[in-house]
């Protein structure tokens, strides 16, 4: 048996570093916990697992790991120094690498829940705990905080005082501190305070509440807060998402701080900091009412009272709101520091907020995009000489996708001088800058999307993904049709092998050719390039190609990757192609008719043939049924009952010709 004294010495910095690099050292054990276990077991296997997380931690020695299987544990726990606590196991794993990776799907099949039952902080990290003390892979909920003195409560979900744990891959949700008089309840989700250096990474911190710091409070500590989603938290006085006050450096990087609220200041983030670096964060849709007053320092996105050096670099600050007309809907910062680098805003997007950027004190602005903020773009300072004011052109801001599109003016428009070596964008992609390239403005470093043929775009590019569409040998796509009843146009490769429906605000005319940029989607069972625009410099006139002659039975074709095929059909998928066919009219009614070329197709409508959207050009009073016609149009599809059936969509009256 290992001696406690020896194991405690192993908690020194050298062996701690080795444990973080190498995994579980040979002399260290894994203690297992699962709901069907028994606390009298030794915990050394899943078969002899302990029942409670507390018993697992008490059995562990420094540098041990505690593995917790899926289930709900009604406990308030205290971490053990230098012990790594991991949740989210299925209960059969023999290696930590076998645990499902994070982030997890919803619902999480292996969710391990720590439920505090409103009996205090769900998790406490003890004073002096180093970074090897780890909390990883749990849902932490229903905590009410730790009473420290008087009316003061701290840390509903996680409480750390003079403690520097690693908090990673957790969902900290639904924790609420007591409703005490004054500003006494800090850190609804997580509280870290007092000469410590916690690391908070890859967590979901959502739906927590406090008087200050609904999501997170960082008090007098040097914290690293990276790659978290901090959403839907509430504070009374300040910091709906994060409240940070520190004499030590703070790093807030690549977090998604969204939809947090406060009746005071700093809906997303409230900073009272000497030194801070805020980089590549999404700060969106937060609100601050400043108690309903017209306080000019509300700061719905970010509110800061700063000194020393503070840099805001490559953040995207969008859609934040305060009712205060001068309140810094995007950002308000007051700065009392002097000397370089002071307060600096570089490469940020500040757009579509109730107001833009409001600063009191000395500040340096460099290469920001400050655009269409309601009350003002700048208050207390003029625009920076290198700032721009243009639509950043996000992929889908309404649904929270703040990636840049290829046509964004923010691409290659930032300042390389303000980006540190090895910095990452909001997706964790390196902001690599080969010779001659320039960093982008905002949290997203645009990655050139693959150039796809229309066939591969229809087959493999998922809905919502941006793509550039080109023909074979990178040739432009040729426009074949604009339909009278649909705001769409169709393009195809010059060899007539594949066609694609496109929708956008600027419709190409038949005969025009271009490389096309847009977002792949599926509308009415047909793969479609939405928000389609011609790539700059690629648009030209080539003329309308001839239609491909196809018998009715071959229309539509079988499935082709993500493009569904006609029910019961096989062969090459030609949905979207300009085709030509011929046959006898078997039924006609207003805006459509049926045509049969001998294939005797049946779409369960009671009519024989393929449905054609268009009219048979006959003289008044003349019966169209029985006429032999040629039809030119787009090969399409529609649902009939539970089947996907063939249709032809004509372009105009000239596409139907009566032969006899």
C-alpha positions in Angstrom: 0.0 0.0 0.0 1.3 3.5 -0.9 2.2 5.8 2.0 0.2 9.0 2.4 3.3 11.0 3.2 5.1 9.9 0.1 2.0 10.5 -2.1 1.6 14.0 -0.6 5.2 14.8 -1.6 4.4 13.6 -5.1 2.1 16.6 -5.4 5.0 18.8 -6.0 5.3 20.7 -9.2 7.7 18.4 -11.1 5.5 15.3 -10.7 2.3 17.3 -11.2 3.6 18.4 -14.6 4.6 14.8 -15.4 1.1 13.6 -14.5 -0.5 16.2 -16.8 1.7 15.2 -19.7 1.8 11.5 -19.3 -1.6 10.6 -17.8 -1.9 8.4 -14.7 1.6 7.8 -13.3 2.5 4.1 -12.6 2.3 4.5 -8.8 -1.1 6.2 -9.0 -4.5 4.5 -9.0 -7.9 5.0 -10.5 -10.9 5.0 -8.1 -14.2 4.1 -9.8 -17.7 5.3 -8.8 -21.1 4.3 -10.2 -24.7 4.5 -8.9 -24.9 0.8 -8.3 -21.7 0.6 -6.4 -21.1 0.4 -2.6 -18.9 2.8 -0.6 -17.4 -0.2 1.3 -15.8 -1.4 -2.0 -12.2 -0.6 -2.8 -13.2 1.2 -6.0 -10.3 -0.2 -8.0 -12.5 -1.6 -10.8 -16.0 -0.9 -12.1 -17.1 -4.2 -10.6 -15.9 -3.0 -7.1 -16.9 0.7 -7.6 -17.9 3.0 -4.8 -21.4 4.5 -4.7 -20.7 8.1 -3.9 -18.3 10.7 -5.5 -17.4 11.8 -1.9 -16.2 8.3 -1.0 -14.3 8.1 -4.3 -12.4 11.3 -3.5 -11.8 10.3 0.1 -10.2 7.0 -1.2 -7.9 8.8 -3.6 -4.4 9.9 -2.9 -2.5 12.8 -4.7 -2.1 12.2 -8.4 -4.9 9.5 -8.4 -7.9 9.8 -10.7 -11.5 9.3 -9.8 -13.7 8.1 -12.7 -17.5 8.5 -12.3 -20.0 6.6 -14.4 -23.2 8.0 -15.8 -26.0 8.7 -13.3 -27.2 11.4 -10.9 -25.3 11.9 -7.6 -27.2 13.9 -4.9 -24.0 15.3 -3.3 -22.1 18.4 -2.4 -18.5 17.5 -2.8 -15.0 18.8 -1.9 -12.3 18.1 -4.4 -9.1 16.5 -3.2 -5.8 18.4 -3.9 -3.8 16.9 -6.8 -6.6 14.5 -7.6 -8.3 14.6 -11.0 -12.1 13.9 -10.9 -13.5 12.8 -14.2 -17.2 12.2 -15.0 -19.2 11.0 -18.0 -18.0 7.4 -18.2 -20.2 4.6 -19.5 -19.0 2.3 -16.8 -16.9 -0.2 -18.8 -13.9 1.9 -19.9 -10.3 0.7 -19.1 -8.6 3.8 -20.4 -9.6 7.5 -20.1 -9.3 7.8 -23.9 -12.3 5.5 -24.2 -14.5 8.1 -22.5 -16.8 9.9 -25.1 -15.2 13.1 -26.2 -16.6 16.6 -25.4 -18.7 18.5 -26.3 -21.3 15.8 -25.9 -24.6 15.4 -27.8 -27.9 16.4 -26.2 -29.1 14.3 -24.4 -25.7 13.0 -23.3 -25.9 9.2 -23.1 -23.2 9.1 -20.4 -24.2 12.2 -18.4 -22.8 12.3 -14.8 -24.8 14.7 -12.7 -23.8 16.3 -9.5 -27.0 17.8 -7.9 -26.4 20.0 -5.0 -30.1 19.9 -3.9 -29.9 23.6 -2.9 -27.7 22.6 0.1 -24.7 24.8 -0.7 -22.1 24.9 -3.4 -22.2 21.7 -5.5 -18.4 21.6 -5.7 -15.8 23.2 -3.4 -12.1 23.3 -4.4 -10.0 23.6 -1.2 -7.5 26.3 -0.5 -4.0 25.6 -2.0 -5.3 23.2 -4.6 -3.0 23.3 -7.7 -3.8 22.9 -11.4 -3.6 19.1 -11.1 -6.8 19.3 -9.1 -9.3 18.7 -11.8 -13.0 18.8 -12.2 -13.9 17.4 -15.7 -17.0 16.0 -17.4 -20.0 16.7 -15.1 -23.3 18.4 -15.1 -23.2 20.6 -12.0 -26.6 21.9 -11.0 -29.0 23.0 -8.3 -26.3 24.6 -6.0 -27.0 27.5 -3.6 -23.5 28.6 -2.7 -21.2 28.8 0.3 -21.8 31.2 3.1 -18.6 33.1 3.9 -19.7 35.8 6.4 -22.6 38.2 7.1 -24.9 38.3 4.1 -22.2 37.0 1.7 -22.6 33.9 -0.4 -20.2 32.6 -3.1 -20.2 30.0 -5.9 -23.5 28.3 -6.5 -22.1 25.6 -8.7 -18.3 25.8 -8.0 -16.6 27.6 -5.1 -12.8 28.2 -5.2 -11.1 30.4 -2.6 -7.3 30.7 -2.8 -7.6 27.6 -5.0 -6.3 27.0 -8.6 -8.1 24.0 -10.0 -8.6 23.1 -13.7 -12.4 23.2 -14.4 -13.0 21.7 -17.9 -15.8 20.1 -20.0 -18.6 20.6 -17.5 -22.1 21.9 -17.8 -22.7 24.3 -14.9 -26.4 25.0 -15.1 -29.3 26.1 -12.9 -27.4 27.2 -9.8 -29.0 30.1 -7.8 -27.5 32.0 -4.9 -29.7 33.2 -2.1 -31.6 36.4 -2.5 -29.8 38.4 0.2 -29.9 42.2 0.9 -27.4 44.2 -1.0 -24.7 42.9 -3.3 -23.8 39.8 -1.3 -24.3 36.8 -3.7 -21.4 36.4 -6.1 -20.8 33.8 -8.8 -24.0 31.9 -9.6 -22.2 29.4 -11.7 -18.5 29.6 -10.6 -16.7 31.8 -8.0 -12.9 31.9 -7.9 -11.2 34.4 -5.6 -8.2 35.3 -3.6 -4.6 35.0 -4.9 -5.2 32.0 -7.2 -4.8 30.9 -10.8 -7.8 28.8 -11.9 -8.2 27.5 -15.4 -11.8 27.4 -16.8 -12.0 25.8 -20.2 -14.5 24.2 -22.5 -17.5 24.5 -20.1 -21.1 25.3 -20.7 -22.1 27.9 -18.0 -25.8 28.6 -18.4 -28.9 29.6 -16.6 -27.3 30.6 -13.3 -28.1 33.6 -11.2 -26.5 35.9 -8.5 -26.4 39.5 -7.5 -22.9 39.8 -9.2 -21.5 37.5 -11.8 -24.5 35.4 -12.8 -22.2 33.0 -14.7 -18.7 33.5 -13.3 -16.9 35.7 -10.8 -13.1 36.1 -10.8 -12.0 38.1 -7.7 -8.3 39.0 -7.3 -7.1 36.0 -9.2 -5.0 35.4 -12.4 -7.5 33.3 -14.4 -7.5 31.8 -17.8 -11.1 31.5 -19.2 -11.1 29.9 -22.6 -13.4 28.2 -25.0 -16.5 28.3 -22.8 -20.2 29.0 -23.7 -21.5 31.4 -21.1 -25.2 31.9 -21.9 -28.5 32.9 -20.3 -27.1 33.9 -16.9 -28.6 36.7 -14.8 -27.1 39.2 -12.3 -28.7 42.0 -10.4 -25.9 44.5 -10.1 -23.2 43.6 -12.7 -21.8 40.9 -14.9 -24.6 38.9 -16.2 -22.1 36.5 -17.8 -18.8 37.3 -16.2 -17.7 39.7 -13.4 -13.9 40.0 -13.1 -12.0 42.3 -10.7 -8.3 41.6 -10.3 -4.9 43.0 -9.7 -3.5 40.1 -11.7 -3.5 39.5 -15.4 -6.7 38.0 -16.9 -7.1 36.1 -20.1 -10.6 35.8 -21.7 -10.3 34.0 -25.0 -12.6 32.3 -27.5 -15.6 32.3 -25.2 -19.2 32.6 -26.5 -20.8 35.1 -24.1 -24.4 35.3 -25.2 -27.9 36.3 -24.0 -26.8 37.1 -20.4 -28.7 39.9 -18.5 -28.2 42.3 -15.6 -30.3 45.0 -14.1 -27.0 46.8 -13.6 -23.8 47.0 -15.7 -22.0 44.6 -17.9 -24.7 42.4 -19.4 -22.1 40.1 -21.0 -18.9 41.0 -19.1 -18.1 43.4 -16.3 -14.3 44.1 -15.8 -12.7 45.9 -12.9 -9.2 44.9 -13.9 -5.6 46.2 -14.0 -4.4 44.0 -16.7 -6.6 42.0 -19.1 -6.4 40.4 -22.6 -9.8 39.8 -24.2 -9.4 38.0 -27.5 -11.5 36.2 -30.1 -14.7 36.1 -28.1 -18.3 36.2 -29.4 -20.2 38.7 -27.2 -23.7 38.8 -28.5 -27.3 39.5 -27.5 -26.6 40.5 -23.9 -28.5 43.2 -22.1 -27.9 45.7 -19.3 -30.5 48.1 -17.9 -28.4 49.8 -15.2 -31.3 49.6 -12.9 -33.6 51.1 -15.4 -31.7 54.4 -15.3 -30.1 56.2 -18.2 -26.6 55.4 -16.9 -24.1 56.2 -19.6 -21.8 53.4 -18.4 -24.2 50.4 -18.7 -22.1 48.4 -21.2 -24.5 45.7 -22.4 -21.8 43.7 -24.1 -18.8 44.7 -22.0 -18.5 47.2 -19.2 -15.0 48.0 -18.0 -13.4 50.2 -15.3 -9.8 49.6 -16.2 -6.3 50.7 -15.6 -2.8 49.4 -16.6 -2.8 47.6 -19.9 -6.0 46.2 -21.4 -6.3 44.9 -24.9 -9.5 43.9 -26.8 -8.4 42.1 -29.9 -10.4 40.2 -32.6 -13.7 40.1 -30.7 -17.2 40.1 -32.4 -19.6 42.2 -30.3 -23.0 42.1 -31.9 -26.7 42.6 -30.9 -26.2 43.8 -27.3 -28.7 46.2 -25.8 -29.1 48.8 -23.1 -31.9 51.4 -22.9 -29.4 54.0 -21.9 -28.9 56.2 -25.0 -25.2 56.8 -24.1 -24.6 53.5 -22.4 -22.3 51.6 -24.6 -24.6 49.0 -26.0 -21.6 47.2 -27.4 -18.8 48.3 -25.1 -18.3 50.9 -22.4 -14.9 51.3 -20.9 -13.4 53.9 -18.6 -9.6 53.9 -18.4 -7.4 55.7 -15.9 -4.1 54.1 -17.0 -1.3 56.1 -18.7 1.5 55.0 -21.0 1.7 52.3 -23.6 0.0 50.0 -24.3 -2.8 51.4 -22.2 -6.3 50.6 -23.5 -6.4 49.2 -27.0 -9.2 48.0 -29.3 -7.9 46.2 -32.4 -9.5 44.0 -35.1 -12.9 44.0 -33.4 -16.3 43.9 -35.0 -18.8 46.1 -33.0 -22.0 46.0 -34.9 -25.8 46.1 -34.6 -25.8 47.0 -30.9 -28.1 49.5 -29.4 -25.1 51.8 -29.4 -21.5 51.1 -30.2 -18.2 51.9 -28.5 -18.1 54.4 -25.6 -14.7 55.1 -24.0 -13.7 57.5 -21.2 -9.9 58.0 -21.1 -7.0 57.4 -23.4 -7.4 54.7 -26.0 -5.9 53.4 -29.2 -8.1 52.2 -32.0 -6.8 50.0 -34.8 -8.6 48.3 -37.7 -12.0 47.8 -36.1 -15.3 47.4 -38.0 -17.9 49.6 -36.1 -21.1 49.4 -38.1 -24.8 50.3 -37.8 -25.1 50.6 -34.0 -28.4 52.3 -33.3 -27.7 55.4 -31.2 -24.1 55.9 -32.3 -21.0 54.1 -33.4 -18.5 56.1 -31.3 -19.0 58.1 -28.1 -16.3 60.1 -26.4 -13.8 59.4 -29.2 -13.5 59.7 -33.0 -13.3 56.7 -35.3 -9.8 55.2 -35.5 -7.9 56.2 -38.6 -7.8 52.6 -39.8 -11.3 51.6 -38.6 -14.0 50.8 -41.2 -17.8 50.9 -41.0 -19.3 48.2 -43.3 -21.6 45.2 -43.0 -19.4 42.4 -41.7 -21.5 39.9 -43.7 -21.9 37.0 -41.3 -23.1 33.6 -42.5 -26.3 33.7 -40.4 -26.3 36.3 -37.6 -30.0 35.8 -36.9 -29.2 32.2 -35.8 -26.0 33.0 -34.1 -23.5 32.0 -36.8 -20.9 34.8 -36.8 -18.5 33.2 -39.3 -17.5 35.5 -42.1 -18.7 34.9 -45.7 -16.3 35.1 -48.6 -17.6 38.5 -49.5 -17.0 40.0 -46.0 -15.1 43.3 -46.0 -13.5 42.1 -42.7 -11.4 39.4 -44.5 -7.7 40.4 -44.7 -8.6 43.9 -43.2 -7.1 43.7 -39.7 -3.7 44.5 -38.1 -1.1 41.8 -37.9 0.8 43.9 -35.3 -1.9 43.3 -32.7 -2.0 39.5 -33.0 0.3 37.4 -30.9 2.2 34.3 -32.1 0.1 31.1 -31.9 -3.2 32.9 -31.3 -6.3 31.1 -32.3 -9.7 32.2 -33.7 -13.1 31.3 -32.2 -13.0 27.8 -33.8 -9.5 27.0 -32.4 -7.9 27.6 -35.8 -4.5 29.1 -35.8 -4.4 32.7 -37.1 -1.5 31.7 -39.3 -0.2 34.5 -41.4 1.9 33.5 -44.3 4.0 36.1 -46.0 1.8 38.8 -47.6 -1.4 37.8 -45.8 -3.3 39.9 -43.3 -5.4 38.9 -40.3 -9.2 39.2 -40.4 -11.3 41.5 -38.3 -13.5 39.8 -35.7 -13.5 36.5 -33.9 -13.5 34.3 -37.0 -10.4 33.9 -39.2 -12.0 33.1 -42.5 -11.0 29.7 -43.8 -11.4 29.5 -47.6 -14.2 27.1 -48.2 -13.5 24.3 -50.7 -14.5 24.9 -54.3 -17.0 22.2 -55.2 -18.4 20.9 -58.4 -22.2 21.1 -58.4 -22.3 17.3 -58.3 -20.2 17.0 -55.1 -21.9 20.0 -53.6 -25.3 18.3 -54.0 -23.8 15.0 -52.8 -21.7 15.8 -49.7 -21.8 19.5 -48.6 -24.2 19.6 -45.6 -27.0 22.1 -45.2 -25.8 25.3 -43.7 -22.2 25.0 -45.1 -20.8 27.8 -47.4 -19.4 26.7 -50.7 -18.1 28.0 -54.0 -19.6 26.2 -56.9 -17.7 25.8 -60.2 -17.9 23.6 -63.2 -15.4 21.0 -64.5 -11.9 22.4 -64.8 -13.0 25.3 -62.6 -15.2 26.7 -65.4 -18.1 29.0 -64.6 -21.6 27.5 -64.1 -24.1 28.3 -66.9 -27.5 29.7 -66.1 -30.3 27.7 -67.9 -33.5 29.0 -66.4 -35.4 31.5 -64.2 -38.7 30.1 -63.2 -41.8 32.3 -63.3 -43.3 31.0 -60.0 -40.2 30.5 -57.8 -37.5 33.2 -56.9 -34.8 30.9 -58.2 -32.5 30.2 -61.1 -30.9 27.0 -62.3 -27.3 26.5 -63.4 -25.5 23.5 -64.8 -22.1 22.4 -66.0 -21.2 23.0 -69.6 -21.1 19.3 -70.3 -24.8 19.0 -69.1 -23.9 16.4 -66.5 -25.5 18.0 -63.4 -27.7 21.0 -62.6 -28.4 22.9 -59.4 -31.1 25.3 -58.1 -29.9 28.6 -56.8 -31.7 31.2 -54.7 -30.5 34.7 -53.8 -31.4 38.4 -53.9 -29.7 38.8 -57.3 -30.9 36.3 -59.8 -28.8 35.5 -62.8 -30.3 35.6 -66.3 -30.3 32.6 -68.6 -27.1 32.6 -70.6 -25.0 34.2 -67.9 -22.1 32.1 -66.4 -20.3 32.6 -63.1 -18.6 31.0 -60.2 -21.1 31.0 -57.4 -20.8 31.5 -53.7 -23.6 30.5 -51.4 -24.8 28.3 -48.6 -26.0 24.7 -49.4 -29.4 23.7 -48.2 -32.4 21.6 -49.0 -35.8 23.1 -50.0 -38.8 20.9 -50.9 -36.5 17.8 -51.2 -34.2 19.5 -53.6 -30.6 20.5 -52.8 -30.3 24.2 -53.3 -27.5 26.9 -53.1 -29.1 29.6 -51.0 -27.9 33.3 -50.7 -26.2 32.7 -54.0 -24.0 35.4 -55.5 -21.6 35.5 -58.4 -17.9 35.6 -57.3 -16.4 38.9 -58.2 -15.0 39.0 -61.7 -16.4 35.7 -62.8 -19.7 36.8 -64.4 -19.9 36.7 -68.2 -22.3 35.9 -71.1 -22.0 32.5 -72.8 -25.5 31.8 -74.1 -28.1 29.3 -73.1 -27.0 25.6 -73.6 -29.1 23.1 -75.4 -31.4 20.8 -73.3 -30.5 17.2 -72.7 -33.0 14.8 -74.3 -34.3 12.4 -71.7 -37.1 9.8 -71.7 -39.7 10.3 -69.0 -38.6 7.2 -67.0 -35.1 8.5 -66.7 -36.2 11.8 -65.2 -35.1 12.5 -61.7 -33.0 9.4 -61.2 -31.9 7.6 -58.1 -30.4 8.9 -54.9 -27.2 10.9 -55.0 -25.6 11.4 -51.6 -27.6 14.1 -49.8 -29.9 14.6 -52.8 -32.8 12.3 -52.4 -33.8 10.2 -55.5 -37.2 9.6 -57.1 -39.1 6.8 -55.3 -38.3 3.5 -56.9 -36.0 5.1 -59.5 -32.5 4.3 -60.4 -29.8 5.7 -62.7 -28.0 9.1 -62.7 -29.7 11.8 -60.7 -30.6 14.7 -63.1 -32.7 16.9 -60.8 -31.9 20.5 -61.7 -30.8 19.8 -65.3 -32.4 21.5 -68.3 -34.0 18.6 -70.2 -36.2 17.9 -73.2 -38.7 15.1 -73.7 -41.8 14.3 -75.8 -45.1 12.5 -75.5 -48.8 12.5 -75.5 -50.9 14.8 -73.2 -53.0 12.5 -71.0 -54.5 15.2 -68.7 -54.5 19.0 -68.5 -55.7 21.4 -65.8 -54.9 25.1 -65.7 -51.2 25.5 -64.9 -50.1 21.9 -65.3 -50.6 18.8 -67.5 -49.4 15.2 -67.7 -47.3 13.8 -70.5 -46.7 10.1 -71.3 -44.0 8.9 -73.7 -45.0 5.2 -73.3 -43.3 4.9 -69.9 -46.7 4.7 -68.2 -45.5 6.5 -65.0 -47.9 6.6 -62.1 -47.5 9.3 -59.3 -50.7 8.2 -57.5 -52.6 11.2 -58.8 -54.8 9.1 -61.0 -53.2 10.5 -64.1 -50.6 8.6 -66.3 -47.3 10.2 -67.2 -45.0 12.9 -65.7 -46.5 16.1 -64.4 -45.4 19.2 -66.3 -45.8 22.7 -64.9 -46.9 24.8 -67.8 -49.7 25.0 -70.3 -50.4 23.3 -73.7 -50.6 26.0 -76.4 -53.9 25.1 -78.1 -56.5 27.2 -79.8 -59.5 28.4 -77.7 -62.0 25.6 -77.3 -59.4 23.0 -78.5 -58.9 19.9 -76.3 -55.2 19.5 -75.3 -55.6 15.9 -74.2 -54.3 13.7 -77.0 -51.9 16.2 -78.4 -48.3 15.1 -79.0 -45.9 17.7 -77.7 -42.3 18.3 -76.9 -41.4 19.9 -73.5 -38.3 21.7 -72.5 -37.8 22.5 -68.8 -36.0 21.7 -65.5 -36.0 18.2 -64.2 -37.6 18.5 -60.7 -39.3 16.7 -57.9 -42.1 17.0 -55.5 -43.7 14.9 -52.8 -46.9 12.9 -53.5 -48.2 11.1 -50.5 -45.1 9.4 -49.1 -43.2 9.2 -52.5 -40.9 11.7 -54.2 -42.1 11.9 -57.8 -40.8 13.4 -61.1 -42.0 16.8 -62.4 -40.9 19.1 -65.2 -40.9 22.9 -64.6 -41.1 24.9 -67.9 -39.6 28.3 -68.1 -42.2 30.0 -70.4 -44.9 29.3 -73.0 -42.3 28.6 -75.7 -41.1 25.5 -73.8 -44.2 23.5 -74.9 -44.5 22.8 -78.6 -47.5 21.0 -80.2 -46.3 18.7 -83.0 -49.6 17.1 -83.8 
